[in-house]
Amino acid sequence: MSDRVRRAVCPGSYDPVTAGHLDVVGRAADLYDEVVVAVLHNPAKAGAFSVPERVAFLEHAVAAAGLRSRVRVEAFADRLLVDVCGELGAEVVVKGLRGGTDFAYELPMALMNRHLTGIETVFLPGDPALEHVSSSLVKEVARHGGEVRGLVPDEVRDALVARLRGEH
């Protein structure tokens, strides 16, 4: 047996974290010794939530799912994913796919990452019950007063509703 830690990176903006994200992170944690949830962001772009808020939401959700011992959350700005993976000593990128559109979007990035450094990307099919869930769609539904309970952690739902009402 090897003493080497098998580390995976689950990258994303997580603005906000959804039930679909958490499904993929939890299943990745079953496959690897450690999963780093990499909150990737561009400081020039404003999100619905600040990076520290996104990290806090993820840390709370990871703890609530009982994954704290195998999953950690870190933020990275203006960096190539392959450089983040190299810094972390990760051997693989794990991405969730909701369907064919996600695959068409993710495949060229996976191939470029492999071209740049040899790192592989593992695609995990999302839970079919969450196929319709995306951060942007959750924000849009909440913006128009729709119910997003069960699509995001309750803490995120409450913060999102408050933010959209101007209650920050």
C-alpha positions as CSV (number, residue, x, y, z in Angstrom):
1,M,0.0,0.0,0.0
2,S,1.1,3.5,-0.8
3,D,1.3,6.3,1.8
4,R,0.6,8.8,-1.0
5,V,-2.6,10.8,-0.5
6,R,-4.9,10.6,-3.4
7,R,-6.2,14.2,-3.7
8,A,-8.8,15.5,-6.1
9,V,-9.9,19.1,-6.8
10,C,-13.5,20.0,-7.4
11,P,-13.3,23.5,-9.0
12,G,-16.1,26.0,-9.4
13,S,-17.3,29.5,-8.6
14,Y,-19.9,28.1,-6.2
15,D,-21.9,31.3,-6.4
16,P,-23.8,29.9,-4.7
17,V,-23.2,26.3,-3.7
18,T,-26.1,24.1,-4.7
19,A,-27.3,20.6,-3.8
20,G,-25.8,19.4,-7.1
21,H,-22.4,20.7,-6.1
22,L,-22.6,19.0,-2.7
23,D,-23.7,15.7,-4.3
24,V,-20.6,15.6,-6.5
25,V,-18.3,16.7,-3.7
26,G,-19.6,14.0,-1.4
27,R,-19.2,11.3,-4.1
28,A,-15.7,12.5,-4.9
29,A,-14.9,12.2,-1.2
30,D,-15.9,8.5,-1.5
31,L,-13.4,8.0,-4.3
32,Y,-10.4,10.0,-3.1
33,D,-8.5,10.4,0.2
34,E,-9.0,14.1,0.1
35,V,-11.1,16.5,-1.9
36,V,-10.2,20.2,-2.2
37,V,-13.2,22.3,-3.1
38,A,-11.5,25.1,-5.1
39,V,-13.5,28.3,-5.2
40,L,-12.1,29.9,-8.3
41,H,-12.8,33.5,-8.9
42,N,-11.9,36.5,-10.9
43,P,-11.5,39.6,-8.7
44,A,-12.7,41.8,-11.5
45,K,-16.1,40.1,-11.5
46,A,-18.7,40.7,-8.8
47,G,-20.7,37.6,-7.8
48,A,-23.9,37.3,-5.8
49,F,-21.8,36.4,-2.8
50,S,-18.3,37.4,-1.8
51,V,-15.6,34.8,-1.9
52,P,-15.4,34.6,1.9
53,E,-19.2,34.1,2.0
54,R,-18.9,31.3,-0.6
55,V,-16.1,29.6,1.3
56,A,-18.1,29.9,4.6
57,F,-21.3,28.4,2.9
58,L,-19.2,25.5,1.6
59,E,-17.5,24.9,4.9
60,H,-20.8,24.8,6.7
61,A,-22.4,22.5,4.1
62,V,-19.3,20.1,4.2
63,A,-19.5,20.0,8.0
64,A,-23.3,19.3,7.9
65,A,-22.7,16.5,5.5
66,G,-20.1,14.9,7.8
67,L,-17.3,15.4,5.2
68,R,-15.0,17.7,7.1
69,S,-12.3,15.1,7.6
70,R,-12.0,14.4,3.9
71,V,-12.9,17.7,2.3
72,R,-11.4,21.1,2.6
73,V,-12.4,24.4,1.0
74,E,-9.9,26.9,-0.4
75,A,-10.2,30.0,-2.6
76,F,-8.0,30.9,-5.6
77,A,-8.0,34.0,-7.7
78,D,-6.8,34.6,-11.3
79,R,-5.0,31.3,-11.7
80,L,-5.1,28.4,-14.1
81,L,-6.8,25.3,-12.6
82,V,-3.7,23.2,-13.5
83,D,-1.5,25.5,-11.4
84,V,-3.9,25.2,-8.5
85,C,-3.8,21.4,-8.9
86,G,0.0,21.4,-9.0
87,E,0.2,23.6,-5.9
88,L,-2.1,21.2,-4.0
89,G,-0.5,18.0,-5.3
90,A,-3.8,16.9,-6.8
91,E,-3.8,14.0,-9.2
92,V,-7.2,14.6,-10.7
93,V,-9.9,17.2,-11.3
94,V,-13.5,16.0,-10.6
95,K,-16.4,17.7,-12.4
96,G,-20.0,17.0,-12.2
97,L,-22.1,16.7,-15.3
98,R,-25.9,17.4,-15.5
99,G,-26.1,16.4,-19.1
100,G,-24.8,16.7,-22.6
101,T,-24.5,20.5,-22.6
102,D,-22.2,20.3,-19.5
103,F,-20.1,17.6,-21.2
104,A,-19.7,19.8,-24.4
105,Y,-18.6,22.7,-22.3
106,E,-16.3,20.8,-20.0
107,L,-14.6,18.5,-22.4
108,P,-12.4,21.1,-24.2
109,M,-11.2,22.4,-20.8
110,A,-10.4,18.9,-19.6
111,L,-8.4,18.2,-22.8
112,M,-6.6,21.5,-22.4
113,N,-5.7,20.8,-18.8
114,R,-4.4,17.4,-19.8
115,H,-2.4,19.0,-22.6
116,L,-0.9,21.6,-20.3
117,T,0.2,19.3,-17.4
118,G,-1.1,15.8,-17.9
119,I,-3.7,16.1,-15.2
120,E,-6.8,14.1,-15.9
121,T,-10.5,15.1,-15.4
122,V,-13.0,12.6,-14.0
123,F,-16.6,13.4,-14.9
124,L,-19.3,12.3,-12.4
125,P,-22.8,12.2,-13.6
126,G,-25.0,14.4,-11.4
127,D,-28.0,13.0,-9.5
128,P,-30.8,13.0,-12.0
129,A,-33.1,14.6,-9.4
130,L,-30.8,17.6,-9.5
131,E,-30.3,17.8,-13.2
132,H,-32.1,21.2,-13.4
133,V,-30.2,22.8,-10.6
134,S,-27.5,25.4,-11.4
135,S,-26.2,28.4,-9.5
136,S,-27.4,30.8,-12.2
137,L,-30.9,29.3,-12.4
138,V,-31.2,29.3,-8.6
139,K,-30.4,33.0,-8.5
140,E,-32.8,33.7,-11.3
141,V,-35.7,31.8,-9.6
142,A,-35.0,33.5,-6.3
143,R,-34.7,36.9,-7.9
144,H,-38.3,36.4,-9.2
145,G,-39.7,35.2,-5.8
146,G,-39.6,31.5,-6.6
147,E,-38.9,28.9,-4.0
148,V,-35.4,27.4,-4.0
149,R,-35.7,25.3,-0.8
150,G,-33.9,22.0,-1.3
151,L,-31.8,23.3,-4.2
152,V,-29.3,25.1,-2.0
153,P,-28.5,24.7,1.8
154,D,-31.0,26.6,3.9
155,E,-28.3,29.1,5.0
156,V,-27.6,29.9,1.4
157,R,-31.3,30.3,0.6
158,D,-31.9,32.7,3.5
159,A,-28.8,34.8,2.5
160,L,-29.8,34.8,-1.1
161,V,-33.4,35.9,-0.4
162,A,-32.1,38.6,2.0
163,R,-29.6,39.8,-0.6
164,L,-32.1,40.0,-3.3
165,R,-34.5,42.0,-1.1
166,G,-31.6,44.4,-0.3
167,E,-31.3,43.3,3.3
168,H,-27.6,42.3,3.0
